[in-house]
Amino acid sequence: MIEQACYKDLNLNNDDLAQWVTHFRSEKRIKEQADMLKKLDKDLFENERIDEINFSEQLPAKLDSKLYIAIYRKIWATIRHDMHERIMAKRQELNIMSETEPLPQSEFVKI
């Protein structure tokens, strides 16, 4: 994981990070970042949409819109591939040989 690599590089652990957050939580920059993360969480998981990403302010300088979209596409391609693999494995497990016969809904939901 990326955050674990950062912890190792900086010689930190979860307790150190928790203490740092507690110590600096009242600082303006930390509050802004926390608010941004809360809004992003709400947009993604409650509203199920992102209205706007301000690339110059909300993302690292090297992560421009083209790279962000490329990463986003790669993530979804990976998800689609993984889902396809699971569906095909389940079809084989259930002995569904016809390409036109769908996977039962109850099995698809489990995937």
N, CA, C and O atoms as a GROMACS GRO file, in nm:
protein
  444
    1MET      N    1   0.083  -0.119   0.000
    1MET     CA    2   0.000   0.000   0.000
    1MET      C    3   0.088   0.125   0.000
    1MET      O    4   0.198   0.126   0.054
    2ILE      N    5   0.036   0.230  -0.062
    2ILE     CA    6   0.110   0.354  -0.072
    2ILE      C    7   0.135   0.414   0.065
    2ILE      O    8   0.246   0.455   0.096
    3GLU      N    9   0.027   0.418   0.149
    3GLU     CA   10   0.044   0.482   0.279
    3GLU      C   11   0.145   0.407   0.365
    3GLU      O   12   0.217   0.468   0.444
    4GLN      N   13   0.152   0.274   0.352
    4GLN     CA   14   0.250   0.197   0.428
    4GLN      C   15   0.392   0.231   0.384
    4GLN      O   16   0.483   0.238   0.465
    5ALA      N   17   0.409   0.251   0.254
    5ALA     CA   18   0.541   0.289   0.202
    5ALA      C   19   0.581   0.426   0.257
    5ALA      O   20   0.696   0.449   0.291
    6CYS      N   21   0.483   0.518   0.263
    6CYS     CA   22   0.511   0.652   0.318
    6CYS      C   23   0.548   0.642   0.465
    6CYS      O   24   0.641   0.709   0.511
    7TYR      N   25   0.475   0.559   0.541
    7TYR     CA   26   0.507   0.540   0.682
    7TYR      C   27   0.651   0.491   0.698
    7TYR      O   28   0.726   0.540   0.783
    8LYS      N   29   0.688   0.394   0.615
    8LYS     CA   30   0.822   0.336   0.623
    8LYS      C   31   0.927   0.441   0.587
    8LYS      O   32   1.029   0.453   0.655
    9ASP      N   33   0.903   0.516   0.480
    9ASP     CA   34   0.998   0.619   0.437
    9ASP      C   35   1.018   0.726   0.544
    9ASP      O   36   1.128   0.776   0.562
   10LEU      N   37   0.910   0.759   0.614
   10LEU     CA   38   0.916   0.865   0.715
   10LEU      C   39   0.937   0.810   0.856
   10LEU      O   40   0.940   0.886   0.952
   11ASN      N   41   0.952   0.678   0.867
   11ASN     CA   42   0.970   0.613   0.996
   11ASN      C   43   0.853   0.644   1.090
   11ASN      O   44   0.873   0.680   1.206
   12LEU      N   45   0.729   0.628   1.037
   12LEU     CA   46   0.608   0.654   1.115
   12LEU      C   47   0.528   0.526   1.132
   12LEU      O   48   0.550   0.427   1.061
   13ASN      N   49   0.435   0.529   1.227
   13ASN     CA   50   0.338   0.420   1.240
   13ASN      C   51   0.200   0.483   1.259
   13ASN      O   52   0.189   0.606   1.263
   14ASN      N   53   0.096   0.402   1.271
   14ASN     CA   54  -0.041   0.455   1.284
   14ASN      C   55  -0.057   0.543   1.407
   14ASN      O   56  -0.128   0.643   1.402
   15ASP      N   57   0.008   0.506   1.518
   15ASP     CA   58  -0.002   0.587   1.640
   15ASP      C   59   0.060   0.726   1.619
   15ASP      O   60   0.005   0.826   1.664
   16ASP      N   61   0.174   0.730   1.550
   16ASP     CA   62   0.238   0.859   1.520
   16ASP      C   63   0.146   0.947   1.438
   16ASP      O   64   0.131   1.066   1.466
   17LEU      N   65   0.083   0.887   1.337
   17LEU     CA   66  -0.008   0.963   1.251
   17LEU      C   67  -0.127   1.014   1.331
   17LEU      O   68  -0.167   1.130   1.315
   18ALA      N   69  -0.184   0.930   1.416
   18ALA     CA   70  -0.299   0.971   1.497
   18ALA      C   71  -0.261   1.087   1.590
   18ALA      O   72  -0.339   1.181   1.607
   19GLN      N   73  -0.143   1.079   1.650
   19GLN     CA   74  -0.097   1.188   1.736
   19GLN      C   75  -0.076   1.316   1.657
   19GLN      O   76  -0.110   1.425   1.704
   20TRP      N   77  -0.022   1.305   1.537
   20TRP     CA   78   0.002   1.421   1.451
   20TRP      C   79  -0.130   1.486   1.414
   20TRP      O   80  -0.144   1.608   1.423
   21VAL      N   81  -0.228   1.406   1.374
   21VAL     CA   82  -0.359   1.459   1.336
   21VAL      C   83  -0.423   1.528   1.456
   21VAL      O   84  -0.477   1.638   1.442
   22THR      N   85  -0.418   1.465   1.573
   22THR     CA   86  -0.475   1.525   1.693
   22THR      C   87  -0.407   1.657   1.726
   22THR      O   88  -0.473   1.754   1.761
   23HIS      N   89  -0.276   1.660   1.716
   23HIS     CA   90  -0.200   1.780   1.750
   23HIS      C   91  -0.228   1.897   1.655
   23HIS      O   92  -0.238   2.012   1.699
   24PHE      N   93  -0.243   1.868   1.525
   24PHE     CA   94  -0.257   1.973   1.426
   24PHE      C   95  -0.400   1.993   1.375
   24PHE      O   96  -0.420   2.071   1.281
   25ARG      N   97  -0.498   1.926   1.434
   25ARG     CA   98  -0.634   1.930   1.379
   25ARG      C   99  -0.696   2.069   1.374
   25ARG      O  100  -0.786   2.092   1.294
   26SER      N  101  -0.650   2.161   1.455
   26SER     CA  102  -0.709   2.295   1.455
   26SER      C  103  -0.646   2.388   1.351
   26SER      O  104  -0.694   2.500   1.331
   27GLU      N  105  -0.540   2.344   1.286
   27GLU     CA  106  -0.476   2.429   1.185
   27GLU      C  107  -0.560   2.437   1.059
   27GLU      O  108  -0.624   2.340   1.018
   28LYS      N  109  -0.559   2.554   0.998
   28LYS     CA  110  -0.644   2.582   0.882
   28LYS      C  111  -0.625   2.481   0.769
   28LYS      O  112  -0.723   2.430   0.715
   29ARG      N  113  -0.502   2.452   0.733
   29ARG     CA  114  -0.475   2.360   0.621
   29ARG      C  115  -0.529   2.219   0.649
   29ARG      O  116  -0.584   2.154   0.560
   30ILE      N  117  -0.513   2.173   0.772
   30ILE     CA  118  -0.562   2.040   0.810
   30ILE      C  119  -0.715   2.038   0.806
   30ILE      O  120  -0.775   1.941   0.759
   31LYS      N  121  -0.778   2.144   0.855
   31LYS     CA  122  -0.924   2.153   0.850
   31LYS      C  123  -0.975   2.152   0.706
   31LYS      O  124  -1.073   2.086   0.674
   32GLU      N  125  -0.906   2.228   0.619
   32GLU     CA  126  -0.946   2.232   0.478
   32GLU      C  127  -0.936   2.093   0.414
   32GLU      O  128  -1.027   2.051   0.341
   33GLN      N  129  -0.827   2.023   0.441
   33GLN     CA  130  -0.809   1.889   0.384
   33GLN      C  131  -0.914   1.791   0.439
   33GLN      O  132  -0.969   1.710   0.364
   34ALA      N  133  -0.941   1.799   0.568
   34ALA     CA  134  -1.042   1.712   0.629
   34ALA      C  135  -1.180   1.740   0.570
   34ALA      O  136  -1.255   1.648   0.539
   35ASP      N  137  -1.212   1.869   0.554
   35ASP     CA  138  -1.341   1.905   0.495
   35ASP      C  139  -1.352   1.856   0.350
   35ASP      O  140  -1.457   1.809   0.307
   36MET      N  141  -1.242   1.868   0.275
   36MET     CA  142  -1.242   1.823   0.137
   36MET      C  143  -1.265   1.671   0.130
   36MET      O  144  -1.341   1.623   0.046
   37LEU      N  145  -1.198   1.597   0.219
   37LEU     CA  146  -1.215   1.451   0.222
   37LEU      C  147  -1.357   1.412   0.262
   37LEU      O  148  -1.414   1.318   0.207
   38LYS      N  149  -1.415   1.484   0.358
   38LYS     CA  150  -1.554   1.456   0.399
   38LYS      C  151  -1.649   1.483   0.283
   38LYS      O  152  -1.741   1.405   0.259
   39LYS      N  153  -1.626   1.593   0.211
   39LYS     CA  154  -1.713   1.625   0.097
   39LYS      C  155  -1.698   1.520  -0.013
   39LYS      O  156  -1.798   1.477  -0.071
   40LEU      N  157  -1.576   1.481  -0.041
   40LEU     CA  158  -1.553   1.379  -0.142
   40LEU      C  159  -1.619   1.247  -0.103
   40LEU      O  160  -1.680   1.181  -0.187
   41ASP      N  161  -1.607   1.210   0.023
   41ASP     CA  162  -1.670   1.088   0.072
   41ASP      C  163  -1.821   1.094   0.054
   41ASP      O  164  -1.884   0.999   0.007
   42LYS      N  165  -1.880   1.208   0.092
   42LYS     CA  166  -2.026   1.226   0.078
   42LYS      C  167  -2.066   1.224  -0.070
   42LYS      O  168  -2.164   1.159  -0.107
   43ASP      N  169  -1.990   1.294  -0.154
   43ASP     CA  170  -2.022   1.298  -0.297
   43ASP      C  171  -2.018   1.158  -0.358
   43ASP      O  172  -2.107   1.120  -0.435
   44LEU      N  173  -1.916   1.081  -0.322
   44LEU     CA  174  -1.901   0.948  -0.381
   44LEU      C  175  -2.000   0.846  -0.326
   44LEU      O  176  -2.063   0.774  -0.403
   45PHE      N  177  -2.013   0.840  -0.194
   45PHE     CA  178  -2.086   0.729  -0.133
   45PHE      C  179  -2.231   0.760  -0.098
   45PHE      O  180  -2.311   0.668  -0.081
   46GLU      N  181  -2.266   0.886  -0.087
   46GLU     CA  182  -2.405   0.921  -0.060
   46GLU      C  183  -2.473   0.975  -0.186
   46GLU      O  184  -2.579   0.927  -0.225
   47ASN      N  185  -2.410   1.075  -0.249
   47ASN     CA  186  -2.468   1.134  -0.369
   47ASN      C  187  -2.436   1.053  -0.494
   47ASN      O  188  -2.502   1.069  -0.597
   48GLU      N  189  -2.335   0.967  -0.486
   48GLU     CA  190  -2.289   0.883  -0.596
   48GLU      C  191  -2.253   0.962  -0.722
   48GLU      O  192  -2.285   0.922  -0.834
   49ARG      N  193  -2.187   1.074  -0.701
   49ARG     CA  194  -2.139   1.154  -0.813
   49ARG      C  195  -2.035   1.254  -0.763
   49ARG      O  196  -2.031   1.288  -0.645
   50ILE      N  197  -1.952   1.300  -0.855
   50ILE     CA  198  -1.856   1.406  -0.826
   50ILE      C  199  -1.890   1.521  -0.918
   50ILE      O  200  -1.887   1.507  -1.040
   51ASP      N  201  -1.923   1.634  -0.860
   51ASP     CA  202  -1.961   1.750  -0.941
   51ASP      C  203  -1.842   1.810  -1.014
   51ASP      O  204  -1.852   1.842  -1.133
   52GLU      N  205  -1.731   1.825  -0.945
   52GLU     CA  206  -1.617   1.891  -1.006
   52GLU      C  207  -1.491   1.855  -0.930
   52GLU      O  208  -1.491   1.845  -0.807
   53ILE      N  209  -1.384   1.836  -1.003
   53ILE     CA  210  -1.252   1.820  -0.942
   53ILE      C  211  -1.167   1.937  -0.989
   53ILE      O  212  -1.148   1.956  -1.109
   54ASN      N  213  -1.118   2.013  -0.896
   54ASN     CA  214  -1.031   2.125  -0.927
   54ASN      C  215  -0.888   2.072  -0.929
   54ASN      O  216  -0.824   2.060  -0.824
   55PHE      N  217  -0.837   2.040  -1.048
   55PHE     CA  218  -0.708   1.975  -1.061
   55PHE      C  219  -0.594   2.060  -1.004
   55PHE      O  220  -0.499   2.006  -0.948
   56SER      N  221  -0.602   2.190  -1.019
   56SER     CA  222  -0.492   2.274  -0.973
   56SER      C  223  -0.487   2.286  -0.821
   56SER      O  224  -0.380   2.310  -0.766
   57GLU      N  225  -0.600   2.270  -0.753
   57GLU     CA  226  -0.603   2.287  -0.608
   57GLU      C  227  -0.616   2.157  -0.530
   57GLU      O  228  -0.564   2.145  -0.419
   58GLN      N  229  -0.686   2.058  -0.587
   58GLN     CA  230  -0.719   1.939  -0.509
   58GLN      C  231  -0.630   1.818  -0.536
   58GLN      O  232  -0.633   1.722  -0.459
   59LEU      N  233  -0.553   1.821  -0.641
   59LEU     CA  234  -0.468   1.708  -0.675
   59LEU      C  235  -0.323   1.751  -0.686
   59LEU      O  236  -0.295   1.868  -0.711
   60PRO      N  237  -0.230   1.658  -0.667
   60PRO     CA  238  -0.088   1.693  -0.680
   60PRO      C  239  -0.058   1.752  -0.818
   60PRO      O  240  -0.125   1.719  -0.916
   61ALA      N  241   0.042   1.836  -0.824
   61ALA     CA  242   0.074   1.909  -0.948
   61ALA      C  243   0.101   1.815  -1.066
   61ALA      O  244   0.063   1.847  -1.179
   62LYS      N  245   0.164   1.701  -1.042
   62LYS     CA  246   0.196   1.609  -1.151
   62LYS      C  247   0.073   1.532  -1.200
   62LYS      O  248   0.077   1.469  -1.305
   63LEU      N  249  -0.035   1.536  -1.124
   63LEU     CA  250  -0.156   1.463  -1.161
   63LEU      C  251  -0.252   1.558  -1.232
   63LEU      O  252  -0.344   1.613  -1.171
   64ASP      N  253  -0.228   1.577  -1.362
   64ASP     CA  254  -0.315   1.664  -1.440
   64ASP      C  255  -0.440   1.587  -1.483
   64ASP      O  256  -0.453   1.468  -1.454
   65SER      N  257  -0.530   1.654  -1.551
   65SER     CA  258  -0.658   1.592  -1.588
   65SER      C  259  -0.638   1.472  -1.680
   65SER      O  260  -0.711   1.373  -1.666
   66LYS      N  261  -0.543   1.477  -1.772
   66LYS     CA  262  -0.521   1.364  -1.863
   66LYS      C  263  -0.472   1.240  -1.787
   66LYS      O  264  -0.519   1.129  -1.813
   67LEU      N  265  -0.379   1.259  -1.695
   67LEU     CA  266  -0.328   1.146  -1.617
   67LEU      C  267  -0.436   1.093  -1.524
   67LEU      O  268  -0.450   0.972  -1.508
   68TYR      N  269  -0.514   1.182  -1.464
   68TYR     CA  270  -0.624   1.140  -1.375
   68TYR      C  271  -0.722   1.053  -1.453
   68TYR      O  272  -0.762   0.947  -1.405
   69ILE      N  273  -0.761   1.096  -1.572
   69ILE     CA  274  -0.857   1.020  -1.653
   69ILE      C  275  -0.796   0.886  -1.694
   69ILE      O  276  -0.865   0.785  -1.696
   70ALA      N  277  -0.668   0.885  -1.728
   70ALA     CA  278  -0.602   0.759  -1.764
   70ALA      C  279  -0.602   0.662  -1.645
   70ALA      O  280  -0.629   0.543  -1.662
   71ILE      N  281  -0.574   0.712  -1.527
   71ILE     CA  282  -0.576   0.628  -1.406
   71ILE      C  283  -0.718   0.579  -1.380
   71ILE      O  284  -0.738   0.461  -1.350
   72TYR      N  285  -0.814   0.668  -1.391
   72TYR     CA  286  -0.955   0.634  -1.369
   72TYR      C  287  -0.998   0.523  -1.467
   72TYR      O  288  -1.062   0.426  -1.426
   73ARG      N  289  -0.962   0.538  -1.594
   73ARG     CA  290  -0.996   0.435  -1.693
   73ARG      C  291  -0.931   0.302  -1.660
   73ARG      O  292  -0.993   0.196  -1.674
   74LYS      N  293  -0.806   0.306  -1.617
   74LYS     CA  294  -0.734   0.182  -1.582
   74LYS      C  295  -0.800   0.114  -1.462
   74LYS      O  296  -0.814  -0.008  -1.461
   75ILE      N  297  -0.840   0.191  -1.364
   75ILE     CA  298  -0.908   0.133  -1.247
   75ILE      C  299  -1.035   0.062  -1.290
   75ILE      O  300  -1.060  -0.052  -1.250
   76TRP      N  301  -1.116   0.129  -1.371
   76TRP     CA  302  -1.242   0.068  -1.414
   76TRP      C  303  -1.220  -0.048  -1.509
   76TRP      O  304  -1.300  -0.143  -1.509
   77ALA      N  305  -1.118  -0.045  -1.590
   77ALA     CA  306  -1.087  -0.160  -1.676
   77ALA      C  307  -1.049  -0.280  -1.589
   77ALA      O  308  -1.087  -0.393  -1.620
   78THR      N  309  -0.975  -0.256  -1.484
   78THR     CA  310  -0.937  -0.363  -1.392
   78THR      C  311  -1.059  -0.420  -1.322
   78THR      O  312  -1.072  -0.542  -1.307
   79ILE      N  313  -1.149  -0.333  -1.278
   79ILE     CA  314  -1.272  -0.379  -1.213
   79ILE      C  315  -1.356  -0.462  -1.309
   79ILE      O  316  -1.405  -0.569  -1.273
   80ARG      N  317  -1.372  -0.413  -1.433
   80ARG     CA  318  -1.448  -0.489  -1.532
   80ARG      C  319  -1.385  -0.625  -1.558
   80ARG      O  320  -1.456  -0.726  -1.567
   81HIS      N  321  -1.254  -0.628  -1.571
   81HIS     CA  322  -1.183  -0.754  -1.595
   81HIS      C  323  -1.205  -0.852  -1.478
   81HIS      O  324  -1.236  -0.969  -1.500
   82ASP      N  325  -1.190  -0.802  -1.356
   82ASP     CA  326  -1.210  -0.888  -1.238
   82ASP      C  327  -1.353  -0.941  -1.232
   82ASP      O  328  -1.374  -1.058  -1.200
   83MET      N  329  -1.450  -0.854  -1.263
   83MET     CA  330  -1.590  -0.898  -1.263
   83MET      C  331  -1.612  -1.004  -1.370
   83MET      O  332  -1.679  -1.104  -1.346
   84HIS      N  333  -1.556  -0.984  -1.488
   84HIS     CA  334  -1.570  -1.081  -1.597
   84HIS      C  335  -1.514  -1.216  -1.554
   84HIS      O  336  -1.576  -1.320  -1.576
   85GLU      N  337  -1.396  -1.215  -1.493
   85GLU     CA  338  -1.334  -1.339  -1.447
   85GLU      C  339  -1.422  -1.410  -1.345
   85GLU      O  340  -1.439  -1.531  -1.352
   86ARG      N  341  -1.479  -1.335  -1.251
   86ARG     CA  342  -1.566  -1.395  -1.150
   86ARG      C  343  -1.694  -1.451  -1.212
   86ARG      O  344  -1.739  -1.560  -1.176
   87ILE      N  345  -1.751  -1.376  -1.305
   87ILE     CA  346  -1.874  -1.422  -1.373
   87ILE      C  347  -1.846  -1.550  -1.451
   87ILE      O  348  -1.924  -1.645  -1.445
   88MET      N  349  -1.735  -1.552  -1.523
   88MET     CA  350  -1.703  -1.671  -1.602
   88MET      C  351  -1.676  -1.792  -1.513
   88MET      O  352  -1.714  -1.904  -1.546
   89ALA      N  353  -1.610  -1.770  -1.401
   89ALA     CA  354  -1.584  -1.879  -1.306
   89ALA      C  355  -1.716  -1.931  -1.249
   89ALA      O  356  -1.735  -2.052  -1.236
   90LYS      N  357  -1.806  -1.840  -1.215
   90LYS     CA  358  -1.936  -1.881  -1.161
   90LYS      C  359  -2.017  -1.955  -1.267
   90LYS      O  360  -2.085  -2.053  -1.235
   91ARG      N  361  -2.012  -1.910  -1.392
   91ARG     CA  362  -2.082  -1.979  -1.501
   91ARG      C  363  -2.029  -2.122  -1.515
   91ARG      O  364  -2.106  -2.216  -1.534
   92GLN      N  365  -1.898  -2.136  -1.507
   92GLN     CA  366  -1.839  -2.269  -1.518
   92GLN      C  367  -1.879  -2.356  -1.398
   92GLN      O  368  -1.911  -2.473  -1.414
   93GLU      N  369  -1.877  -2.296  -1.279
   93GLU     CA  370  -1.916  -2.369  -1.158
   93GLU      C  371  -2.060  -2.419  -1.168
   93GLU      O  372  -2.092  -2.530  -1.124
   94LEU      N  373  -2.149  -2.335  -1.225
   94LEU     CA  374  -2.290  -2.371  -1.238
   94LEU      C  375  -2.319  -2.448  -1.367
   94LEU      O  376  -2.433  -2.482  -1.396
   95ASN      N  377  -2.212  -2.475  -1.444
   95ASN     CA  378  -2.224  -2.550  -1.569
   95ASN      C  379  -2.318  -2.481  -1.669
   95ASN      O  380  -2.401  -2.546  -1.733
   96ILE      N  381  -2.305  -2.351  -1.681
   96ILE     CA  382  -2.382  -2.274  -1.780
   96ILE      C  383  -2.294  -2.263  -1.904
   96ILE      O  384  -2.198  -2.186  -1.906
   97MET      N  385  -2.328  -2.339  -2.006
   97MET     CA  386  -2.245  -2.345  -2.126
   97MET      C  387  -2.291  -2.251  -2.237
   97MET      O  388  -2.209  -2.203  -2.316
   98SER      N  389  -2.420  -2.223  -2.243
   98SER     CA  390  -2.472  -2.138  -2.349
   98SER      C  391  -2.429  -1.994  -2.326
   98SER      O  392  -2.446  -1.940  -2.216
   99GLU      N  393  -2.374  -1.931  -2.429
   99GLU     CA  394  -2.331  -1.791  -2.418
   99GLU      C  395  -2.449  -1.696  -2.401
   99GLU      O  396  -2.433  -1.585  -2.350
  100THR      N  397  -2.567  -1.740  -2.443
  100THR     CA  398  -2.685  -1.653  -2.433
  100THR      C  399  -2.761  -1.671  -2.302
  100THR      O  400  -2.845  -1.588  -2.268
  101GLU      N  401  -2.732  -1.778  -2.228
  101GLU     CA  402  -2.801  -1.800  -2.101
  101GLU      C  403  -2.735  -1.713  -1.993
  101GLU      O  404  -2.616  -1.725  -1.968
  102PRO      N  405  -2.814  -1.626  -1.932
  102PRO     CA  406  -2.755  -1.537  -1.832
  102PRO      C  407  -2.726  -1.609  -1.700
  102PRO      O  408  -2.782  -1.714  -1.670
  103LEU      N  409  -2.637  -1.550  -1.624
  103LEU     CA  410  -2.611  -1.597  -1.489
  103LEU      C  411  -2.732  -1.562  -1.404
  103LEU      O  412  -2.784  -1.451  -1.416
  104PRO      N  413  -2.780  -1.654  -1.319
  104PRO     CA  414  -2.895  -1.619  -1.233
  104PRO      C  415  -2.868  -1.493  -1.153
  104PRO      O  416  -2.757  -1.472  -1.104
  105GLN      N  417  -2.969  -1.409  -1.139
  105GLN     CA  418  -2.955  -1.282  -1.068
  105GLN      C  419  -2.900  -1.301  -0.926
  105GLN      O  420  -2.816  -1.224  -0.881
  106SER      N  421  -2.948  -1.403  -0.857
  106SER     CA  422  -2.904  -1.426  -0.720
  106SER      C  423  -2.754  -1.454  -0.714
  106SER      O  424  -2.689  -1.414  -0.617
  107GLU      N  425  -2.700  -1.520  -0.815
  107GLU     CA  426  -2.556  -1.547  -0.820
  107GLU      C  427  -2.478  -1.423  -0.860
  107GLU      O  428  -2.368  -1.397  -0.810
  108PHE      N  429  -2.535  -1.346  -0.953
  108PHE     CA  430  -2.467  -1.225  -0.998
  108PHE      C  431  -2.452  -1.125  -0.884
  108PHE      O  432  -2.348  -1.060  -0.870
  109VAL      N  433  -2.556  -1.114  -0.802
  109VAL     CA  434  -2.553  -1.019  -0.690
  109VAL      C  435  -2.443  -1.057  -0.590
  109VAL      O  436  -2.382  -0.970  -0.530
  110LYS      N  437  -2.419  -1.185  -0.573
  110LYS     CA  438  -2.314  -1.231  -0.480
  110LYS      C  439  -2.175  -1.189  -0.525
  110LYS      O  440  -2.085  -1.168  -0.444
  111ILE      N  441  -2.160  -1.177  -0.657
  111ILE     CA  442  -2.028  -1.140  -0.711
  111ILE      C  443  -2.002  -0.994  -0.679
  111ILE      O  444  -1.898  -0.941  -0.715
   0.00000   0.00000   0.00000
